[in-house]
Amino acid sequence: MVDRVYTADIPRLKKALVKLKDEFSAFDSGTGWTKVRIEPLLKHAEALEELLNSPGFPDNSARLRGIVVMFHSDIVYLRENVKALEKTLASMKRKK
């Protein structure tokens, strides 16, 4: 279960962050969203993906139980940040 959900969500979120990075770079907002939010989130997603694919990642359910809670909070964190960045970008596009 954990494998399918996270191996699908993390790459999807990474792809969304890369797209957002490209789109934000077209705006000179003065905020520096790319450096302030997107790049750190991208690094976090990449680290999670690397961990999931590492040979040392637990494969038995007893050891996975504690990790699932932590990975879930990471996924929620990434999803919420992507949503907020998408809203910010939409607002910037409307103003332009």
Backbone as a ProteinNet text record, in pm:
[ID]
protein_1_A
[PRIMARY]
MVDRVYTADIPRLKKALVKLKDEFSAFDSGTGWTKVRIEPLLKHAEALEELLNSPGFPDNSARLRGIVVMFHSDIVYLRENVKALEKTLASMKRKK
[TERTIARY]
82	0	85.7	178	259.5	339.7	385.4	466.8	390.4	270.3	191.9	153.9	109.4	64.7	181.2	288.2	398.3	482.4	496.9	573.8	498.4	368.6	290.8	283.4	257.7	238.2	366.3	473.6	596.5	644.1	652.4	692.1	592.7	464	362.1	382.2	408.5	430.6	561.1	663.1	789.2	767.4	692.7	663.1	587.1	490.5	413.8	505.1	598.6	690.5	784	829.9	915.6	837.9	712.7	627.3	606	579	560.5	688.3	800.6	929.3	945.4	913.4	921.9	824.9	703.1	601.7	631.6	680.3	713.3	833	922.1	1039.8	1000.9	883.1	835.3	788.8	770.4	723.8	836.4	844.8	940.6	862.2	833.5	745	817.7	948.5	1022.8	1022.9	933.3	923.6	1026	1057.4	1152.8	1094.9	972.1	903.3	986	1060	1138.6	1242.1	1318.2	1423.5	1366.4	1262.4	1207.1	1126.3	1045	956.6	978.6	984.7	981.9	1107.2	1223.8	1347.2	1359.3	1328.7	1332.6	1232	1112	1011.7	1056.4	1118.1	1169.1	1278.1	1366.2	1471.2	1410.3	1307.6	1240.8	1176.2	1107	1042.3	1146.4	1257.5	1363.3	1423.3	1440.9	1494.8	1399	1269.2	1169.7	1169.1	1176.3	1177.1	1302.5	1414.2	1539.4	1529.1	1470.2	1452.4	1361	1251.5	1158.8	1225	1314.8	1380.5	1510.3	1548.2	1674.2	1659.2	1768.6	1763.5	1738.3	1765.8	1746.3	1606.6	1517.2	1380.9	1311.3	1244.9	1181.1	1080.1	1083.3	989.1	888.5	900.2	798.7	699.3	577.8	470.1	488.9	551.1	570.9	660.5	763.9	855	797.6	706	647.4	542.1	478.8	368.1	405.8	518.5	561.6	601.1	658.9	703.6	586	480	362.7	307.7	299.2	247.5	336.3	466.2	559.2	554.2	548.2	539.1	407.2	300.6	171.1	178.3	239.5	248.4	334.6	437.1	519.3	438.2	359.4	277.8	174.3	109.9	11.1	79.7	196.1	274.3	306.4	353.4	386.2	261.4	154	29	-22.2	-25	-75.9	10.7	140.4	229.5	212	196.5	173.8	43	-62.9	-191.7	-177.1	-109.4	-91.5	-9.9	92.7	174.1	93.1	10	-75.9	-173.5	-229.7	-320.3	-246.2	-126.5	-46.2	-13.6	23.4	55.3	-67.8	-181.9	-305.9	-337.4	-316.9	-340.7	-244.8	-119.8	-21.2	-56.5	-104.9	-144.3	-262.6	-358.3	-476.4	-435.6	-341.7	-298	-221.1	-153.3	-75.6	-164.2
-120.7	0	126.2	135.1	256.2	277.2	169.9	177.4	240.5	193.3	243	389.4	426.4	563.4	661.1	633.6	728.5	725.8	609.7	606.3	675	691.2	765.1	913.9	946.5	1085.7	1168.2	1114	1193.5	1236.8	1147.6	1195	1294.7	1274.8	1367.4	1506.1	1509.5	1637.2	1702	1621.4	1674.5	1739	1671.6	1723.1	1856	1862.6	1985.9	2098.5	2066.3	2168	2218.6	2129.7	2170.8	2263.5	2228.3	2312.5	2449.6	2449.9	2575.9	2659.3	2594.2	2664	2735.7	2666.6	2726.2	2843.2	2824.6	2929	3051	3028.5	3141.5	3219.2	3150.7	3219.8	3323.3	3310.8	3407.2	3538	3538.2	3656.9	3716.2	3845.2	3914.8	3968.1	3880.1	3917.8	3985.6	3975	4031.9	3941.7	3845.3	3754.5	3642.2	3602.7	3494.1	3359.1	3334.2	3209.7	3086	3092.9	2976.2	2941.2	3039.7	3015.3	2992.6	3067.5	3063.9	2937.2	2892.4	2778.8	2660.3	2686.3	2575.1	2488.8	2550.1	2470	2386.7	2442.9	2358.5	2243.3	2270.2	2163.7	2056.3	2098.2	2004.7	1915.4	1974.1	1895.8	1794.4	1837.2	1748.1	1630.1	1659.5	1553.4	1457.8	1512.1	1427.4	1337.1	1390.8	1311	1198	1227.6	1124.3	1015.1	1056.2	959.5	871.3	933.1	857.8	756.5	798.7	709.8	592.3	620.5	513.8	410.1	455.6	366.3	306.3	340.7	290.3	144.4	68.8	-72	-90.3	10.9	-0.1	32.7	68.4	102.6	-22	-11.8	-130	-195.6	-326.3	-396.2	-480.8	-482.6	-559.1	-462.9	-507.8	-420.2	-368.6	-444.3	-398.7	-274.9	-274.8	-161.4	-45.2	-73.2	31	114.1	57.6	127.8	267	280.3	411.2	504.1	449.3	529.7	582.9	506.5	548.1	680.2	693.9	817.2	934.4	915.5	1023	1056.2	954.7	978.9	1046.2	1007.8	1069.8	1219.6	1256.6	1398.7	1472.9	1407.4	1468.7	1490.6	1392.1	1403.1	1514.8	1521.3	1627.1	1763.4	1774.9	1897.6	1940.1	1846.8	1878.5	1915.9	1840.5	1869.9	2010.2	2043.9	2174.3	2287.4	2268.5	2371	2387	2277.4	2285	2358.8	2326	2395.1	2545.1	2581.5	2723.2	2795.2	2730.7	2791	2806.7	2708.1	2718.4	2835.6	2855.4	2967.9	3100.7	3106	3227.3	3258.8	3158.2	3176.9	3223.9	3164.1	3204.5	3351.3	3390.6	3529.3	3622.5	3583.2	3664.3	3676.4	3567.7	3569.7	3662.9	3660.2	3747.6	3894.7	3926.3	4064.4	4114.6	4023.5	4060.2	4068
0	0	0	92.3	99.8	-27.8	-82.8	-203.5	-319.1	-344.6	-459.3	-443.1	-325	-301.9	-314.6	-243.3	-241.2	-367.3	-426.7	-550.5	-663.6	-651.5	-752	-717.1	-591	-549.9	-553.5	-504.4	-496.6	-635.3	-734	-867.7	-928.1	-900.6	-951.4	-890.1	-760.5	-693.1	-738.2	-760.4	-812.5	-948.8	-1033	-1167.2	-1156.4	-1065.8	-1045.3	-996.6	-908.6	-858.6	-968.1	-1053.5	-1165.2	-1258.8	-1285	-1370.4	-1305.9	-1175.5	-1103.8	-1107.3	-1092.7	-1096.8	-1230.1	-1337.5	-1471	-1486.1	-1438.5	-1453.3	-1366.8	-1244.2	-1157	-1211	-1280.8	-1333.7	-1439.5	-1496.8	-1596.2	-1531.7	-1401.2	-1329.1	-1246.4	-1246	-1160.8	-1041.7	-947.5	-837.3	-722.7	-717.3	-605.6	-483	-479.4	-365.1	-374.9	-494.6	-513.4	-475.5	-518.4	-482.5	-515.7	-624.7	-665.3	-559.5	-516	-416.5	-276.4	-243.8	-107.9	-79.6	-175.8	-150.9	-243.2	-372.6	-467.4	-459.1	-460.2	-455.9	-327.4	-209.5	-88.4	-93.1	-145.6	-157.1	-255.5	-363.1	-462.9	-402.9	-325.2	-258.4	-161.4	-90.5	4.8	-68.6	-177.5	-256.2	-313.6	-361	-415.9	-308.1	-188	-77.6	-39.3	-37.5	-6.9	-113.3	-238.7	-347.9	-340.5	-309.6	-296.4	-182.5	-71.8	42.5	7.4	-59.2	-98.2	-188	-271.5	-366.8	-315.1	-193.3	-138.9	-95.6	-102.8	-63.2	87	166.8	311.4	358.3	265.9	304.6	357.3	473.6	533.2	440	437.2	350	427.1	557.5	630.5	696.3	712.1	756.9	899	984.6	1122.8	1125.6	1046.4	1044.2	963.2	872.9	790	862.8	963.5	1030.1	1077.3	1145.2	1193.5	1081.5	978.5	866	785.5	774.6	696.9	750	880.5	940.9	901.4	907.7	873.6	724.5	639.7	496.3	462.5	529.4	504.4	533.2	644	677.2	575.4	523	418.2	291.6	253.7	133.1	149.2	263.6	288.4	281.1	341.3	340.3	196.1	116	-23	-102.7	-84.4	-156.9	-124.8	3.8	45.8	-7.7	-7.8	-61	-211.4	-283	-427.8	-455	-380.3	-398.1	-373.2	-265.2	-231.4	-338.1	-388.9	-494.6	-623.2	-654.1	-773	-759.9	-639.9	-616.7	-629.7	-575.4	-584.2	-729.3	-804.6	-946	-1023.1	-996.4	-1063.6	-1033.6	-909.9	-870.7	-944.5	-956.4	-1027.2	-1174.9	-1231.4	-1373.2	-1395.1	-1302.7	-1314.2	-1308.1	-1219.6	-1204	-1325.5	-1391.7	-1509.8	-1627.3
[MASK]
++++++++++++++++++++++++++++++++++++++++++++++++++++++++++++++++++++++++++++++++++++++++++++++++

